[in-house]
Amino acid sequence: MKPTNEWMKIWKEKRDILSGPNDLNEYFELDEIAGQKLDWLSFGKVSVPSGEILVRDPLVYLNKDEEPYFEKVPTGEFEAVGAVVVSEEDCARYAAVRVKFNDNKAVRFGEALLGHEDIKDLEEGEYFGFNVDAGLGTILDKETLLAFDEFFMNWHKENPEGNIYDDYFADIFKKNYEENPKYQRDGGDWINWCVPGTNLYMPIFQSGFGDGTYPVYFGYDENDSICCLIIEFIDIKMAYEDEEQ
């Protein structure tokens, strides 16, 4: 759905509020935030043939009618990288995931939106984000979404009593853990999944602390062009500031 002129006017006026509270570059440039050690993990490539991109929970909130963000991104194949909070007291937590579309540095961030959210009364600290109910997130293109939906529907026709995670994805996650155990639990925490019968990749990964609602931001370079997308699963300073003190 194309945003209205009135919505676009409010969106521009709300730029500061929609920018989020943190410099998200830090998640991928610093090796420690709020006393928490950070490392980085590649989830492999994301296929972006159309430039219409979206972020969703792949098992609960993904069907062919889901809308992409109204701003288009560069097309091609790009690497998804997770910023990992490494702790001796807890499992590795994926605090953020970034897809860089080029080598330009983001000088500002703005929440990725569909273009029809009720942003008029949005207050400081509020965001829209995407919902997670299966403990997982994915980044994918609109074309990949249509291919995924076809696969998903056909799988359920062939397995009417089946659970697609338990009966299909669980083995793929476990295999990836066995091949790439770093920063994964033994059941697996990420995969670089290609929709069967296509060459379209959509990495799937754990969502920080699990179920919830998480913001997604576009990073803009000095020319105000989109240069990256970042999911913020954990506000590290907020989540760990008590431990640091």
N, C-alpha and C positions, 0 to 999 in steps of 0.2 A: 504494500500500500504506500503510495507516494505521500509524503507529508504535505499538509496544507501550508500556504504562505503564512497564515497566522501561527501555526505550530512552529515553523522555522524561525519566525521572529522571536518567539518565547525561548526557543532552544538557544539562540545566539545570546539572548539576555541572561540565560542561566548558565553560561559557559563556566563560570568559576565554581558554582555548586556542583556541576556535573563532572568536574575535573578530578574529584576524589581527594582524600586527605594526604596521600603519600606520594613521594617521588618513586614511581614504580621502577625506574631505571636501577635503583639501589638493589633491588632483588637480584639483579643479574650482573652487578658490578662490585658489590661488597661481599667479603667472605664472612661477615658477621653483622647481625643487626640485633639490638636489644639483648646482647649477650648470647645469642643463638648462632651457632656455626651454620654457614650456608655452603651448599655445593650445588652442582648443576648436572642434569641428566637429560640426555636426548631421547625423545619419544619417537624419533623418525619423522617422516615427511607428512605434510598435509597437502592434498591435491586441491587446487583452487582454479578450476577451469573457467568459471563464469565471473568470479570476483564478488559474487553474492554469498556472504559468509554468515554462519550462525554458530552459536555455542549452546549446547543442550545436554541434559542427562540422556544418554543414548537408549536407556532401557525403559524410561517412563515417559519422557516428554519429547519424543521424536516420531513424527509422522509427516506425510507428504504435504500437509497443509501448514506446517510450521513456517513462519516468515523469517527471511534473513534480515540482517541489519540494513537500514536504509542507505547507509554509505557503502559504496563499493570499494573493494581493495584490489591491489594488483593481482593479475592472474599468474599462474605457474605452480610450481611445487616448492614448498618452503618447510624448513625444519621447525618442529615444535620442541621447546626446551623447558624443562621444569626446574624451578628454584626450590631446592630441597632443604628443609630444616633438619639438621642431623643432630640427634640427641642420644645420649647413653641411657636415658631413663624412659624413652618412648621410641616407637617405630619412626622411621623416616616419614616426614609429612611434606606433601607437595604444597608449598605456600603459594606459588604462582606458576603460570604457564605462559610462555611467550612465543609468538610466531613473528619473526622479522621478515618483512617483505623486501627490504633492501638494507644497505649499510648505514643509512642516515640515522642520526640520533634523535630520539623523541625529545622535544623541548617543552611539550605540554601533553596532557592526557585529557580525554573526554569519554564519558560513558558511551558504549556502543548501544544504540537504541533502534527500535523498529520504525519509529517515526510517527507513532500515534499515542504514545504514553501520555498520561495526564501529568505534565511537568509544571503546570502553572503554579501550583502551591508547594513544589518541592523545596524542602528545607535543607540546611547545611547538615551533612552527615547521612542523609537519606540517599538511597539508590534503588534502581529497579532490579537489575541482575537477572539471573536465571535460576530456576528451582532444581534442586537435586534431591531425589528420593531413593536412589539406588547406590549412593556413595560414589558415583562416577560422573565424569564430564567428557565431552568430546568437542572438537572443532571440526567443522566440515563445510563444504561448499553446497550450494543449492542443488547442483547436479548430483553430487554425492548423496544428498538427502533423498532424492527421488530413487536412485539406485538402491539405497539402503531400505527404503520403504518397500520396494518390490521384493527384495530378498526377505525382509521381515515377514511380509504377508505370505509369501510362498512357504517359508519355513513353518509357519503356524498351520498352514493348510496340510502340510505333510506330517506335522507333529501336533495335532489338536489338543492333546493333553500335556504337551511339553512345556518346560520352563526354559526360555532361550538362554538365560545365564547358566543355570545348572547343567543343561543338556547340550549346550553349544559353546558358549564363551568361556566357561570355567576351565576347560581343558586347554584352551588357547592361552589364557592367563597363566596357568600353571606351567605350561611349556616355556613361555617367555621368562618366567621366574627362573626356571632351570637353566636357561641359556644366558640370562642377564640378571643375576641375583642382586646386584648392587641396588640398594635403596628400595627393595621390594620385600614384602612379607611372602611366606612360602606359597600362598595361594595366588600370588601375582598381583601387582598394583598398576600395571600399564601394559598396553599392547599397541603395536602399529598395525592396524587392521586394514586390509584391502577388501572392499566389498566383493564377494565372489562373483566371477564372471566379468569383472571390470578391472581397470587400472587406477581406481579411485581410492585414495588412502584417507582414513580418518582415525588418528590416534585416539585411544580411549585410556583414561587415567583416573586414579583415585582423587577424591575431592577434599584434600586437606583434612579437616576434622570430620568429614562425612556429610550427612544430609544437611540441607540448609538452602539459603539463597545467596548467590555470589555475584559480585559485580564484574563486568567485562569492560575493558577500556581500549579505545584506539589511541595509539601514540601518533603525534603529528610532528613533522620535522619543521625546520626553520622556514620552509616555504608553505607551511600549513597543509601539507599533503600527508596522508596516512602512511606511516612507515612500519608500524607494528600493531599487534593485538596482544593484550595481556589480560588473563584471568587472574583475579586476586582471590585465592581461596583462604588465605590467612593474613590478617593485618598483624604482622609480626610484632610491631611495637606495642599494639594494644593487647595482643594475646599473651605476651611474655614480659610485660613491663614489671609486673609484681615479682617475678622470679629474678629479674635483673636487680631490683632494689633489695 
